Amino acid sequence: VGMVGDTWQYDGKSWTKLLDDGPPRARHHIVYDQRAKSVLLYGGWGPKTQLTELWMLKESKWSRVVP
């Protein structure tokens, strides 16, 4: 699988594609932050380079976390 930016939500029964696509990449790390009630996505690979960006998904919207 190549780089993808699809963002899907699972409700325990079925998957639904969210309207807001995430940052396209492959082989990234993703975790759920229960305290912040958000998903965090870190790193991965772009077309030619390794990425070190941190992104947050909150209320169906992706935003880049700038240090």
mmJSON file of the N, C-alpha and C atoms, coordinates in Angstrom:
{"data_MODEL":{"atom_site":{
"group_PDB":["ATOM","ATOM","ATOM","ATOM","ATOM","ATOM","ATOM","ATOM","ATOM","ATOM","ATOM","ATOM","ATOM","ATOM","ATOM","ATOM","ATOM","ATOM","ATOM","ATOM","ATOM","ATOM","ATOM","ATOM","ATOM","ATOM","ATOM","ATOM","ATOM","ATOM","ATOM","ATOM","ATOM","ATOM","ATOM","ATOM","ATOM","ATOM","ATOM","ATOM","ATOM","ATOM","ATOM","ATOM","ATOM","ATOM","ATOM","ATOM","ATOM","ATOM","ATOM","ATOM","ATOM","ATOM","ATOM","ATOM","ATOM","ATOM","ATOM","ATOM","ATOM","ATOM","ATOM","ATOM","ATOM","ATOM","ATOM","ATOM","ATOM","ATOM","ATOM","ATOM","ATOM","ATOM","ATOM","ATOM","ATOM","ATOM","ATOM","ATOM","ATOM","ATOM","ATOM","ATOM","ATOM","ATOM","ATOM","ATOM","ATOM","ATOM","ATOM","ATOM","ATOM","ATOM","ATOM","ATOM","ATOM","ATOM","ATOM","ATOM","ATOM","ATOM","ATOM","ATOM","ATOM","ATOM","ATOM","ATOM","ATOM","ATOM","ATOM","ATOM","ATOM","ATOM","ATOM","ATOM","ATOM","ATOM","ATOM","ATOM","ATOM","ATOM","ATOM","ATOM","ATOM","ATOM","ATOM","ATOM","ATOM","ATOM","ATOM","ATOM","ATOM","ATOM","ATOM","ATOM","ATOM","ATOM","ATOM","ATOM","ATOM","ATOM","ATOM","ATOM","ATOM","ATOM","ATOM","ATOM","ATOM","ATOM","ATOM","ATOM","ATOM","ATOM","ATOM","ATOM","ATOM","ATOM","ATOM","ATOM","ATOM","ATOM","ATOM","ATOM","ATOM","ATOM","ATOM","ATOM","ATOM","ATOM","ATOM","ATOM","ATOM","ATOM","ATOM","ATOM","ATOM","ATOM","ATOM","ATOM","ATOM","ATOM","ATOM","ATOM","ATOM","ATOM","ATOM","ATOM","ATOM","ATOM","ATOM","ATOM","ATOM","ATOM","ATOM","ATOM","ATOM","ATOM","ATOM","ATOM","ATOM"],
"id":[1,2,3,4,5,6,7,8,9,10,11,12,13,14,15,16,17,18,19,20,21,22,23,24,25,26,27,28,29,30,31,32,33,34,35,36,37,38,39,40,41,42,43,44,45,46,47,48,49,50,51,52,53,54,55,56,57,58,59,60,61,62,63,64,65,66,67,68,69,70,71,72,73,74,75,76,77,78,79,80,81,82,83,84,85,86,87,88,89,90,91,92,93,94,95,96,97,98,99,100,101,102,103,104,105,106,107,108,109,110,111,112,113,114,115,116,117,118,119,120,121,122,123,124,125,126,127,128,129,130,131,132,133,134,135,136,137,138,139,140,141,142,143,144,145,146,147,148,149,150,151,152,153,154,155,156,157,158,159,160,161,162,163,164,165,166,167,168,169,170,171,172,173,174,175,176,177,178,179,180,181,182,183,184,185,186,187,188,189,190,191,192,193,194,195,196,197,198,199,200,201],
"type_symbol":["N","C","C","N","C","C","N","C","C","N","C","C","N","C","C","N","C","C","N","C","C","N","C","C","N","C","C","N","C","C","N","C","C","N","C","C","N","C","C","N","C","C","N","C","C","N","C","C","N","C","C","N","C","C","N","C","C","N","C","C","N","C","C","N","C","C","N","C","C","N","C","C","N","C","C","N","C","C","N","C","C","N","C","C","N","C","C","N","C","C","N","C","C","N","C","C","N","C","C","N","C","C","N","C","C","N","C","C","N","C","C","N","C","C","N","C","C","N","C","C","N","C","C","N","C","C","N","C","C","N","C","C","N","C","C","N","C","C","N","C","C","N","C","C","N","C","C","N","C","C","N","C","C","N","C","C","N","C","C","N","C","C","N","C","C","N","C","C","N","C","C","N","C","C","N","C","C","N","C","C","N","C","C","N","C","C","N","C","C","N","C","C","N","C","C","N","C","C","N","C","C"],
"label_atom_id":["N","CA","C","N","CA","C","N","CA","C","N","CA","C","N","CA","C","N","CA","C","N","CA","C","N","CA","C","N","CA","C","N","CA","C","N","CA","C","N","CA","C","N","CA","C","N","CA","C","N","CA","C","N","CA","C","N","CA","C","N","CA","C","N","CA","C","N","CA","C","N","CA","C","N","CA","C","N","CA","C","N","CA","C","N","CA","C","N","CA","C","N","CA","C","N","CA","C","N","CA","C","N","CA","C","N","CA","C","N","CA","C","N","CA","C","N","CA","C","N","CA","C","N","CA","C","N","CA","C","N","CA","C","N","CA","C","N","CA","C","N","CA","C","N","CA","C","N","CA","C","N","CA","C","N","CA","C","N","CA","C","N","CA","C","N","CA","C","N","CA","C","N","CA","C","N","CA","C","N","CA","C","N","CA","C","N","CA","C","N","CA","C","N","CA","C","N","CA","C","N","CA","C","N","CA","C","N","CA","C","N","CA","C","N","CA","C","N","CA","C","N","CA","C","N","CA","C","N","CA","C","N","CA","C"],
"label_alt_id":[null,null,null,null,null,null,null,null,null,null,null,null,null,null,null,null,null,null,null,null,null,null,null,null,null,null,null,null,null,null,null,null,null,null,null,null,null,null,null,null,null,null,null,null,null,null,null,null,null,null,null,null,null,null,null,null,null,null,null,null,null,null,null,null,null,null,null,null,null,null,null,null,null,null,null,null,null,null,null,null,null,null,null,null,null,null,null,null,null,null,null,null,null,null,null,null,null,null,null,null,null,null,null,null,null,null,null,null,null,null,null,null,null,null,null,null,null,null,null,null,null,null,null,null,null,null,null,null,null,null,null,null,null,null,null,null,null,null,null,null,null,null,null,null,null,null,null,null,null,null,null,null,null,null,null,null,null,null,null,null,null,null,null,null,null,null,null,null,null,null,null,null,null,null,null,null,null,null,null,null,null,null,null,null,null,null,null,null,null,null,null,null,null,null,null,null,null,null,null,null,null],
"label_comp_id":["VAL","VAL","VAL","GLY","GLY","GLY","MET","MET","MET","VAL","VAL","VAL","GLY","GLY","GLY","ASP","ASP","ASP","THR","THR","THR","TRP","TRP","TRP","GLN","GLN","GLN","TYR","TYR","TYR","ASP","ASP","ASP","GLY","GLY","GLY","LYS","LYS","LYS","SER","SER","SER","TRP","TRP","TRP","THR","THR","THR","LYS","LYS","LYS","LEU","LEU","LEU","LEU","LEU","LEU","ASP","ASP","ASP","ASP","ASP","ASP","GLY","GLY","GLY","PRO","PRO","PRO","PRO","PRO","PRO","ARG","ARG","ARG","ALA","ALA","ALA","ARG","ARG","ARG","HIS","HIS","HIS","HIS","HIS","HIS","ILE","ILE","ILE","VAL","VAL","VAL","TYR","TYR","TYR","ASP","ASP","ASP","GLN","GLN","GLN","ARG","ARG","ARG","ALA","ALA","ALA","LYS","LYS","LYS","SER","SER","SER","VAL","VAL","VAL","LEU","LEU","LEU","LEU","LEU","LEU","TYR","TYR","TYR","GLY","GLY","GLY","GLY","GLY","GLY","TRP","TRP","TRP","GLY","GLY","GLY","PRO","PRO","PRO","LYS","LYS","LYS","THR","THR","THR","GLN","GLN","GLN","LEU","LEU","LEU","THR","THR","THR","GLU","GLU","GLU","LEU","LEU","LEU","TRP","TRP","TRP","MET","MET","MET","LEU","LEU","LEU","LYS","LYS","LYS","GLU","GLU","GLU","SER","SER","SER","LYS","LYS","LYS","TRP","TRP","TRP","SER","SER","SER","ARG","ARG","ARG","VAL","VAL","VAL","VAL","VAL","VAL","PRO","PRO","PRO"],
"label_asym_id":["A","A","A","A","A","A","A","A","A","A","A","A","A","A","A","A","A","A","A","A","A","A","A","A","A","A","A","A","A","A","A","A","A","A","A","A","A","A","A","A","A","A","A","A","A","A","A","A","A","A","A","A","A","A","A","A","A","A","A","A","A","A","A","A","A","A","A","A","A","A","A","A","A","A","A","A","A","A","A","A","A","A","A","A","A","A","A","A","A","A","A","A","A","A","A","A","A","A","A","A","A","A","A","A","A","A","A","A","A","A","A","A","A","A","A","A","A","A","A","A","A","A","A","A","A","A","A","A","A","A","A","A","A","A","A","A","A","A","A","A","A","A","A","A","A","A","A","A","A","A","A","A","A","A","A","A","A","A","A","A","A","A","A","A","A","A","A","A","A","A","A","A","A","A","A","A","A","A","A","A","A","A","A","A","A","A","A","A","A","A","A","A","A","A","A","A","A","A","A","A","A"],
"label_entity_id":["1","1","1","1","1","1","1","1","1","1","1","1","1","1","1","1","1","1","1","1","1","1","1","1","1","1","1","1","1","1","1","1","1","1","1","1","1","1","1","1","1","1","1","1","1","1","1","1","1","1","1","1","1","1","1","1","1","1","1","1","1","1","1","1","1","1","1","1","1","1","1","1","1","1","1","1","1","1","1","1","1","1","1","1","1","1","1","1","1","1","1","1","1","1","1","1","1","1","1","1","1","1","1","1","1","1","1","1","1","1","1","1","1","1","1","1","1","1","1","1","1","1","1","1","1","1","1","1","1","1","1","1","1","1","1","1","1","1","1","1","1","1","1","1","1","1","1","1","1","1","1","1","1","1","1","1","1","1","1","1","1","1","1","1","1","1","1","1","1","1","1","1","1","1","1","1","1","1","1","1","1","1","1","1","1","1","1","1","1","1","1","1","1","1","1","1","1","1","1","1","1"],
"label_seq_id":[1,1,1,2,2,2,3,3,3,4,4,4,5,5,5,6,6,6,7,7,7,8,8,8,9,9,9,10,10,10,11,11,11,12,12,12,13,13,13,14,14,14,15,15,15,16,16,16,17,17,17,18,18,18,19,19,19,20,20,20,21,21,21,22,22,22,23,23,23,24,24,24,25,25,25,26,26,26,27,27,27,28,28,28,29,29,29,30,30,30,31,31,31,32,32,32,33,33,33,34,34,34,35,35,35,36,36,36,37,37,37,38,38,38,39,39,39,40,40,40,41,41,41,42,42,42,43,43,43,44,44,44,45,45,45,46,46,46,47,47,47,48,48,48,49,49,49,50,50,50,51,51,51,52,52,52,53,53,53,54,54,54,55,55,55,56,56,56,57,57,57,58,58,58,59,59,59,60,60,60,61,61,61,62,62,62,63,63,63,64,64,64,65,65,65,66,66,66,67,67,67],
"pdbx_PDB_ins_code":[null,null,null,null,null,null,null,null,null,null,null,null,null,null,null,null,null,null,null,null,null,null,null,null,null,null,null,null,null,null,null,null,null,null,null,null,null,null,null,null,null,null,null,null,null,null,null,null,null,null,null,null,null,null,null,null,null,null,null,null,null,null,null,null,null,null,null,null,null,null,null,null,null,null,null,null,null,null,null,null,null,null,null,null,null,null,null,null,null,null,null,null,null,null,null,null,null,null,null,null,null,null,null,null,null,null,null,null,null,null,null,null,null,null,null,null,null,null,null,null,null,null,null,null,null,null,null,null,null,null,null,null,null,null,null,null,null,null,null,null,null,null,null,null,null,null,null,null,null,null,null,null,null,null,null,null,null,null,null,null,null,null,null,null,null,null,null,null,null,null,null,null,null,null,null,null,null,null,null,null,null,null,null,null,null,null,null,null,null,null,null,null,null,null,null,null,null,null,null,null,null],
"Cartn_x":[0.852,0.0,0.886,0.55,1.294,0.807,1.102,0.666,-0.84,-1.477,-2.92,-3.225,-4.321,-4.761,-6.171,-6.694,-8.048,-8.141,-9.237,-9.507,-10.862,-10.861,-12.07,-12.404,-13.677,-14.153,-14.93,-14.666,-15.349,-16.229,-17.509,-18.439,-18.753,-17.974,-18.21,-18.965,-19.586,-20.337,-19.899,-19.628,-19.281,-18.289,-17.614,-16.647,-17.308,-16.968,-17.462,-16.278,-16.177,-15.111,-15.489,-14.559,-14.795,-14.625,-15.258,-15.183,-13.791,-13.108,-11.812,-10.691,-9.99,-8.889,-7.683,-6.902,-5.704,-4.502,-3.365,-2.145,-1.659,-1.498,-1.089,0.324,0.467,1.747,1.597,2.691,2.694,3.555,3.292,4.091,4.238,3.14,3.13,2.7,2.772,2.32,1.102,0.126,-1.095,-1.583,-2.008,-2.493,-3.705,-4.483,-5.603,-5.207,-5.359,-5.083,-6.415,-6.666,-7.956,-8.175,-7.131,-7.274,-7.667,-7.039,-7.34,-8.518,-8.984,-10.068,-9.754,-8.538,-8.099,-7.166,-6.979,-6.055,-4.792,-3.631,-2.357,-1.685,-1.183,-0.482,0.919,1.93,3.309,4.074,4.887,5.87,5.291,6.028,5.677,6.617,6.25,7.05,6.23,6.818,6.24,6.732,6.596,7.008,8.481,9.353,10.785,11.509,10.873,11.566,10.755,11.467,10.81,10.275,9.07,8.415,8.493,8.569,8.638,7.546,6.476,5.393,4.468,3.826,2.814,1.489,0.441,-0.889,-1.892,-2.96,-4.017,-5.356,-6.126,-7.492,-8.439,-9.193,-10.149,-11.422,-12.552,-13.85,-13.848,-13.287,-13.258,-12.434,-11.511,-10.652,-9.188,-8.356,-6.916,-6.262,-5.316,-4.512,-3.083,-2.13,-0.73,-0.369,0.309,0.761,2.16,2.3,3.575,4.263,5.53,6.233,6.511],
"Cartn_y":[-1.181,0.0,1.228,2.185,3.434,4.432,5.702,6.753,6.934,7.045,7.283,8.404,9.079,10.134,9.896,8.696,8.38,8.368,8.902,8.873,8.201,7.118,6.336,6.286,6.149,6.042,4.739,4.008,2.749,2.932,2.586,2.773,1.476,0.429,-0.856,-1.825,-1.298,-2.134,-1.93,-0.699,-0.418,0.743,0.817,1.872,2.962,4.222,5.363,6.255,6.647,7.559,8.963,9.655,11.026,11.961,13.092,14.048,14.669,14.874,15.528,14.495,14.43,13.485,13.932,12.96,13.236,13.488,13.729,13.978,12.695,12.673,11.445,11.01,9.743,9.169,7.667,6.997,5.553,5.246,4.118,3.614,4.628,5.239,6.205,5.521,6.272,5.799,6.616,5.936,6.632,6.095,7.002,6.625,7.488,7.017,7.805,8.381,9.694,10.386,10.578,9.733,9.756,11.073,11.618,12.873,14.034,14.098,15.174,14.828,13.572,13.088,13.369,12.964,13.181,12.055,11.949,10.984,11.733,11.147,11.746,10.865,11.491,10.797,11.38,10.509,10.98,10.287,11.065,10.541,9.84,8.839,8.105,8.474,8.057,8.318,9.051,10.095,10.804,10.144,10.832,10.227,9.808,10.588,10.277,10.392,10.926,11.182,10.723,10.556,10.241,11.541,11.494,12.682,12.674,13.853,13.967,14.888,15.053,15.929,15.224,16.016,15.526,16.175,15.342,15.815,15.372,16.162,15.835,15.799,14.752,14.645,14.856,15.931,16.241,16.754,16.176,16.557,16.489,15.419,15.133,16.112,16.831,17.773,17.502,17.371,17.222,18.593,18.746,19.959,19.573,20.263,19.994,20.633,19.87,20.369,20.934,22.231,22.909,23.071,22.616,22.735,24.166],
"Cartn_z":[0.0,0.0,0.0,-0.816,-0.886,0.141,-0.109,0.806,0.699,1.841,1.872,2.847,2.642,3.544,4.04,3.784,4.216,5.736,6.253,7.684,7.881,8.648,8.867,10.346,10.648,12.027,12.174,13.274,13.556,14.783,14.676,15.79,16.534,16.268,16.902,16.006,14.947,14.013,12.564,12.217,10.818,10.723,9.574,9.29,8.457,8.758,8.0,7.654,6.387,5.991,6.432,7.111,7.539,6.351,6.388,5.288,5.166,6.282,6.277,6.179,5.041,4.893,5.712,6.153,6.922,6.034,6.651,5.888,5.215,3.881,3.198,3.573,3.903,4.284,4.427,4.62,4.827,6.046,6.683,7.801,8.948,9.34,10.441,11.741,12.83,14.141,14.538,15.137,15.518,16.871,17.753,19.082,19.436,20.392,20.914,22.252,22.406,23.667,24.381,25.381,26.071,26.809,27.4,28.146,27.235,26.063,25.11,24.199,24.277,23.417,21.948,21.553,20.183,19.75,18.451,17.872,17.487,17.789,17.41,16.368,15.316,14.246,14.159,14.145,14.082,12.964,12.278,11.337,10.139,9.704,8.501,7.367,6.189,4.998,3.966,3.382,2.253,0.975,-0.176,-1.439,-1.47,-0.827,-0.899,0.429,1.455,2.716,3.918,5.029,6.289,6.883,7.438,7.987,9.508,10.098,11.559,12.102,11.357,11.772,12.766,13.619,14.545,14.162,14.015,13.653,14.716,14.884,15.836,15.111,15.391,14.874,16.04,15.967,17.03,16.376,16.755,16.21,14.685,14.142,12.699,11.872,12.486,11.772,12.117,11.075,11.287,11.38,12.299,12.371,12.757,12.173,12.463,13.794,14.647,15.945,15.733,15.93,15.723,17.068,17.165,18.451,18.852],
"occupancy":[1.0,1.0,1.0,1.0,1.0,1.0,1.0,1.0,1.0,1.0,1.0,1.0,1.0,1.0,1.0,1.0,1.0,1.0,1.0,1.0,1.0,1.0,1.0,1.0,1.0,1.0,1.0,1.0,1.0,1.0,1.0,1.0,1.0,1.0,1.0,1.0,1.0,1.0,1.0,1.0,1.0,1.0,1.0,1.0,1.0,1.0,1.0,1.0,1.0,1.0,1.0,1.0,1.0,1.0,1.0,1.0,1.0,1.0,1.0,1.0,1.0,1.0,1.0,1.0,1.0,1.0,1.0,1.0,1.0,1.0,1.0,1.0,1.0,1.0,1.0,1.0,1.0,1.0,1.0,1.0,1.0,1.0,1.0,1.0,1.0,1.0,1.0,1.0,1.0,1.0,1.0,1.0,1.0,1.0,1.0,1.0,1.0,1.0,1.0,1.0,1.0,1.0,1.0,1.0,1.0,1.0,1.0,1.0,1.0,1.0,1.0,1.0,1.0,1.0,1.0,1.0,1.0,1.0,1.0,1.0,1.0,1.0,1.0,1.0,1.0,1.0,1.0,1.0,1.0,1.0,1.0,1.0,1.0,1.0,1.0,1.0,1.0,1.0,1.0,1.0,1.0,1.0,1.0,1.0,1.0,1.0,1.0,1.0,1.0,1.0,1.0,1.0,1.0,1.0,1.0,1.0,1.0,1.0,1.0,1.0,1.0,1.0,1.0,1.0,1.0,1.0,1.0,1.0,1.0,1.0,1.0,1.0,1.0,1.0,1.0,1.0,1.0,1.0,1.0,1.0,1.0,1.0,1.0,1.0,1.0,1.0,1.0,1.0,1.0,1.0,1.0,1.0,1.0,1.0,1.0,1.0,1.0,1.0,1.0,1.0,1.0],
"B_iso_or_equiv":[0.0,0.0,0.0,0.0,0.0,0.0,0.0,0.0,0.0,0.0,0.0,0.0,0.0,0.0,0.0,0.0,0.0,0.0,0.0,0.0,0.0,0.0,0.0,0.0,0.0,0.0,0.0,0.0,0.0,0.0,0.0,0.0,0.0,0.0,0.0,0.0,0.0,0.0,0.0,0.0,0.0,0.0,0.0,0.0,0.0,0.0,0.0,0.0,0.0,0.0,0.0,0.0,0.0,0.0,0.0,0.0,0.0,0.0,0.0,0.0,0.0,0.0,0.0,0.0,0.0,0.0,0.0,0.0,0.0,0.0,0.0,0.0,0.0,0.0,0.0,0.0,0.0,0.0,0.0,0.0,0.0,0.0,0.0,0.0,0.0,0.0,0.0,0.0,0.0,0.0,0.0,0.0,0.0,0.0,0.0,0.0,0.0,0.0,0.0,0.0,0.0,0.0,0.0,0.0,0.0,0.0,0.0,0.0,0.0,0.0,0.0,0.0,0.0,0.0,0.0,0.0,0.0,0.0,0.0,0.0,0.0,0.0,0.0,0.0,0.0,0.0,0.0,0.0,0.0,0.0,0.0,0.0,0.0,0.0,0.0,0.0,0.0,0.0,0.0,0.0,0.0,0.0,0.0,0.0,0.0,0.0,0.0,0.0,0.0,0.0,0.0,0.0,0.0,0.0,0.0,0.0,0.0,0.0,0.0,0.0,0.0,0.0,0.0,0.0,0.0,0.0,0.0,0.0,0.0,0.0,0.0,0.0,0.0,0.0,0.0,0.0,0.0,0.0,0.0,0.0,0.0,0.0,0.0,0.0,0.0,0.0,0.0,0.0,0.0,0.0,0.0,0.0,0.0,0.0,0.0,0.0,0.0,0.0,0.0,0.0,0.0],
"pdbx_formal_charge":[null,null,null,null,null,null,null,null,null,null,null,null,null,null,null,null,null,null,null,null,null,null,null,null,null,null,null,null,null,null,null,null,null,null,null,null,null,null,null,null,null,null,null,null,null,null,null,null,null,null,null,null,null,null,null,null,null,null,null,null,null,null,null,null,null,null,null,null,null,null,null,null,null,null,null,null,null,null,null,null,null,null,null,null,null,null,null,null,null,null,null,null,null,null,null,null,null,null,null,null,null,null,null,null,null,null,null,null,null,null,null,null,null,null,null,null,null,null,null,null,null,null,null,null,null,null,null,null,null,null,null,null,null,null,null,null,null,null,null,null,null,null,null,null,null,null,null,null,null,null,null,null,null,null,null,null,null,null,null,null,null,null,null,null,null,null,null,null,null,null,null,null,null,null,null,null,null,null,null,null,null,null,null,null,null,null,null,null,null,null,null,null,null,null,null,null,null,null,null,null,null],
"auth_seq_id":[1,1,1,2,2,2,3,3,3,4,4,4,5,5,5,6,6,6,7,7,7,8,8,8,9,9,9,10,10,10,11,11,11,12,12,12,13,13,13,14,14,14,15,15,15,16,16,16,17,17,17,18,18,18,19,19,19,20,20,20,21,21,21,22,22,22,23,23,23,24,24,24,25,25,25,26,26,26,27,27,27,28,28,28,29,29,29,30,30,30,31,31,31,32,32,32,33,33,33,34,34,34,35,35,35,36,36,36,37,37,37,38,38,38,39,39,39,40,40,40,41,41,41,42,42,42,43,43,43,44,44,44,45,45,45,46,46,46,47,47,47,48,48,48,49,49,49,50,50,50,51,51,51,52,52,52,53,53,53,54,54,54,55,55,55,56,56,56,57,57,57,58,58,58,59,59,59,60,60,60,61,61,61,62,62,62,63,63,63,64,64,64,65,65,65,66,66,66,67,67,67],
"auth_comp_id":["VAL","VAL","VAL","GLY","GLY","GLY","MET","MET","MET","VAL","VAL","VAL","GLY","GLY","GLY","ASP","ASP","ASP","THR","THR","THR","TRP","TRP","TRP","GLN","GLN","GLN","TYR","TYR","TYR","ASP","ASP","ASP","GLY","GLY","GLY","LYS","LYS","LYS","SER","SER","SER","TRP","TRP","TRP","THR","THR","THR","LYS","LYS","LYS","LEU","LEU","LEU","LEU","LEU","LEU","ASP","ASP","ASP","ASP","ASP","ASP","GLY","GLY","GLY","PRO","PRO","PRO","PRO","PRO","PRO","ARG","ARG","ARG","ALA","ALA","ALA","ARG","ARG","ARG","HIS","HIS","HIS","HIS","HIS","HIS","ILE","ILE","ILE","VAL","VAL","VAL","TYR","TYR","TYR","ASP","ASP","ASP","GLN","GLN","GLN","ARG","ARG","ARG","ALA","ALA","ALA","LYS","LYS","LYS","SER","SER","SER","VAL","VAL","VAL","LEU","LEU","LEU","LEU","LEU","LEU","TYR","TYR","TYR","GLY","GLY","GLY","GLY","GLY","GLY","TRP","TRP","TRP","GLY","GLY","GLY","PRO","PRO","PRO","LYS","LYS","LYS","THR","THR","THR","GLN","GLN","GLN","LEU","LEU","LEU","THR","THR","THR","GLU","GLU","GLU","LEU","LEU","LEU","TRP","TRP","TRP","MET","MET","MET","LEU","LEU","LEU","LYS","LYS","LYS","GLU","GLU","GLU","SER","SER","SER","LYS","LYS","LYS","TRP","TRP","TRP","SER","SER","SER","ARG","ARG","ARG","VAL","VAL","VAL","VAL","VAL","VAL","PRO","PRO","PRO"],
"auth_asym_id":["A","A","A","A","A","A","A","A","A","A","A","A","A","A","A","A","A","A","A","A","A","A","A","A","A","A","A","A","A","A","A","A","A","A","A","A","A","A","A","A","A","A","A","A","A","A","A","A","A","A","A","A","A","A","A","A","A","A","A","A","A","A","A","A","A","A","A","A","A","A","A","A","A","A","A","A","A","A","A","A","A","A","A","A","A","A","A","A","A","A","A","A","A","A","A","A","A","A","A","A","A","A","A","A","A","A","A","A","A","A","A","A","A","A","A","A","A","A","A","A","A","A","A","A","A","A","A","A","A","A","A","A","A","A","A","A","A","A","A","A","A","A","A","A","A","A","A","A","A","A","A","A","A","A","A","A","A","A","A","A","A","A","A","A","A","A","A","A","A","A","A","A","A","A","A","A","A","A","A","A","A","A","A","A","A","A","A","A","A","A","A","A","A","A","A","A","A","A","A","A","A"],
"auth_atom_id":["N","CA","C","N","CA","C","N","CA","C","N","CA","C","N","CA","C","N","CA","C","N","CA","C","N","CA","C","N","CA","C","N","CA","C","N","CA","C","N","CA","C","N","CA","C","N","CA","C","N","CA","C","N","CA","C","N","CA","C","N","CA","C","N","CA","C","N","CA","C","N","CA","C","N","CA","C","N","CA","C","N","CA","C","N","CA","C","N","CA","C","N","CA","C","N","CA","C","N","CA","C","N","CA","C","N","CA","C","N","CA","C","N","CA","C","N","CA","C","N","CA","C","N","CA","C","N","CA","C","N","CA","C","N","CA","C","N","CA","C","N","CA","C","N","CA","C","N","CA","C","N","CA","C","N","CA","C","N","CA","C","N","CA","C","N","CA","C","N","CA","C","N","CA","C","N","CA","C","N","CA","C","N","CA","C","N","CA","C","N","CA","C","N","CA","C","N","CA","C","N","CA","C","N","CA","C","N","CA","C","N","CA","C","N","CA","C","N","CA","C","N","CA","C","N","CA","C","N","CA","C","N","CA","C"],
"pdbx_PDB_model_num":[1,1,1,1,1,1,1,1,1,1,1,1,1,1,1,1,1,1,1,1,1,1,1,1,1,1,1,1,1,1,1,1,1,1,1,1,1,1,1,1,1,1,1,1,1,1,1,1,1,1,1,1,1,1,1,1,1,1,1,1,1,1,1,1,1,1,1,1,1,1,1,1,1,1,1,1,1,1,1,1,1,1,1,1,1,1,1,1,1,1,1,1,1,1,1,1,1,1,1,1,1,1,1,1,1,1,1,1,1,1,1,1,1,1,1,1,1,1,1,1,1,1,1,1,1,1,1,1,1,1,1,1,1,1,1,1,1,1,1,1,1,1,1,1,1,1,1,1,1,1,1,1,1,1,1,1,1,1,1,1,1,1,1,1,1,1,1,1,1,1,1,1,1,1,1,1,1,1,1,1,1,1,1,1,1,1,1,1,1,1,1,1,1,1,1,1,1,1,1,1,1]
}}}
